Amino acid sequence: MARLVKGVRSFSSAASSLLAEAPVARSACQPESFQVFRDVPPLRQLRRQLLKNDRSVGFVPTMGALHEGHLSLIREAARENTDIFVSIYVNPTQFGVNEDLSSYPRTWDSDVEKLEKINKELAQIDAEESSGAVTGRITAIFAPTSKVMYPALPPSSEIDGEGSFVTITPLAKKLEGSSRPVFFRGVATVCMKLFNATTPDRVYFGQKDVQQTVIIKRMVQDFHIGTEVRIVETTRESDGLALSSRNVYLGDRRRAVGLTIYRSLKAAEQAYLAGKTSRDDILGAARSIADQVLSEQQALLPAERALFEVDYISLADPDTLDELEIVDPNKGAVLSTAFKMAPLEETTPGEDCGLGDGKVPVRLIDNLILRPQS
């Protein structure tokens, strides 16, 4: 992808005025290098001005609680666009009735600080760039209320709830969708709304939420949405644990055991790379690791262990997510899994139990792409 051309960085006076007039979220931490939009019309006005000035928009949708994974998406967007829009909105319709909407981390001030910091990082890249290319910047944050996102009716998490929803089936019924029946309905609906509000040239998602990426690609294709979907490789800790906003709930004990999810996937990947193509051989390697760790944990005292349940381990077609009995080496496959980390049964004084003191169950998902061998 070619870098952006020099000179496109400067705003027109009209665009600058639009940013200055944007409504901001109330916060002790007010942004300096971008503005926060709470409603759609002023954001669209800015977008129209950017179009008139031949500027491009890369969009990074988030639910806040930003981490390095989100920042990697922003860096990728900055390489391909002049302007970056970031949304921060905890979408209620992708949480089931009994799921953790109320406990989902909301960290507005630290999110704004991180976004300001990365804008400074991007400016520094520009200052050091000798080739004449330029890096994009975050210019707008879209932080709507639920009344803005769902203006006609209150958002519903009921399976048969009333409202205007986008459903992408059968993809949304597989894997995560089998145990979270409203999840992808909520994801597709909010993404459609966000895409309509921001009309980005490109939108950026992480590979960690692989089923989400397949569903969004299908939605964009089926509804003729004029946005390119970019998928960025999963950002991981040094030991392999995929970054997630929910990791703050783990604490030391559950985090150490939670790494089993990555170890299981890597064992299955190694089986594939060694020439195995059957479902039993590939998934058997993953299940062996998970079963061994769970058995070891069950043998420990309640104050020492971290129990978990394997929701699924999947070996699926990369386009349809249909389960495979044999992997076609010319096409590859998606290897994915979900673990449910149970609340800690007993804790010890001074133990790092994470946000929520170890009482919040944590669902961990991860995946690896088995690349074509030809």
Rosetta blueprint (number, residue, H / E / L):
1 M L
2 A L
3 R L
4 L E
5 V L
6 K L
7 G L
8 V L
9 R L
10 S L
11 F L
12 S L
13 S H
14 A H
15 A H
16 S H
17 S H
18 L H
19 L H
20 A H
21 E H
22 A L
23 P L
24 V L
25 A L
26 R L
27 S L
28 A L
29 C L
30 Q L
31 P L
32 E L
33 S L
34 F L
35 Q E
36 V E
37 F E
38 R L
39 D L
40 V H
41 P H
42 P H
43 L H
44 R H
45 Q H
46 L H
47 R H
48 R H
49 Q H
50 L H
51 L H
52 K H
53 N L
54 D L
55 R L
56 S L
57 V E
58 G E
59 F E
60 V E
61 P E
62 T E
63 M L
64 G L
65 A L
66 L L
67 H L
68 E H
69 G H
70 H H
71 L H
72 S H
73 L H
74 I H
75 R H
76 E H
77 A H
78 A H
79 R H
80 E H
81 N L
82 T L
83 D E
84 I E
85 F E
86 V E
87 S E
88 I E
89 Y L
90 V L
91 N L
92 P H
93 T H
94 Q H
95 F L
96 G L
97 V L
98 N L
99 E L
100 D L
101 L L
102 S L
103 S L
104 Y L
105 P L
106 R L
107 T L
108 W H
109 D H
110 S H
111 D H
112 V H
113 E H
114 K H
115 L H
116 E H
117 K H
118 I H
119 N H
120 K H
121 E H
122 L H
123 A H
124 Q H
125 I H
126 D H
127 A H
128 E H
129 E L
130 S L
131 S L
132 G L
133 A L
134 V E
135 T L
136 G L
137 R E
138 I E
139 T E
140 A E
141 I E
142 F E
143 A L
144 P L
145 T L
146 S H
147 K H
148 V H
149 M H
150 Y L
151 P L
152 A L
153 L L
154 P L
155 P L
156 S L
157 S L
158 E L
159 I L
160 D L
161 G L
162 E L
163 G L
164 S L
165 F L
166 V L
167 T L
168 I L
169 T L
170 P L
171 L H
172 A H
173 K H
174 K L
175 L L
176 E H
177 G H
178 S H
179 S H
180 R L
181 P L
182 V L
183 F H
184 F H
185 R H
186 G H
187 V H
188 A H
189 T H
190 V H
191 C H
192 M H
193 K H
194 L H
195 F H
196 N H
197 A H
198 T H
199 T L
200 P L
201 D L
202 R E
203 V E
204 Y E
205 F E
206 G E
207 Q L
208 K L
209 D L
210 V H
211 Q H
212 Q H
213 T H
214 V H
215 I H
216 I H
217 K H
218 R H
219 M H
220 V H
221 Q H
222 D H
223 F L
224 H L
225 I L
226 G L
227 T L
228 E E
229 V E
230 R E
231 I E
232 V E
233 E L
234 T L
235 T L
236 R E
237 E L
238 S L
239 D L
240 G L
241 L L
242 A E
243 L L
244 S L
245 S H
246 R H
247 N H
248 V H
249 Y H
250 L L
251 G H
252 D H
253 R H
254 R H
255 R H
256 A H
257 V H
258 G H
259 L L
260 T H
261 I H
262 Y H
263 R H
264 S H
265 L H
266 K H
267 A H
268 A H
269 E H
270 Q H
271 A H
272 Y H
273 L H
274 A L
275 G L
276 K L
277 T L
278 S E
279 R H
280 D H
281 D H
282 I H
283 L H
284 G H
285 A H
286 A H
287 R H
288 S H
289 I H
290 A H
291 D H
292 Q H
293 V H
294 L H
295 S H
296 E H
297 Q H
298 Q H
299 A L
300 L L
301 L L
302 P L
303 A L
304 E L
305 R L
306 A L
307 L L
308 F E
309 E E
310 V E
311 D E
312 Y E
313 I E
314 S E
315 L E
316 A E
317 D L
318 P L
319 D L
320 T L
321 L L
322 D L
323 E E
324 L L
325 E L
326 I E
327 V L
328 D L
329 P L
330 N L
331 K L
332 G L
333 A E
334 V E
335 L E
336 S E
337 T E
338 A E
339 F E
340 K E
341 M E
342 A L
343 P L
344 L L
345 E L
346 E L
347 T L
348 T L
349 P L
350 G L
351 E L
352 D L
353 C L
354 G L
355 L L
356 G L
357 D L
358 G L
359 K L
360 V L
361 P L
362 V E
363 R E
364 L E
365 I E
366 D E
367 N E
368 L E
369 I E
370 L E
371 R L
372 P L
373 Q L
374 S L
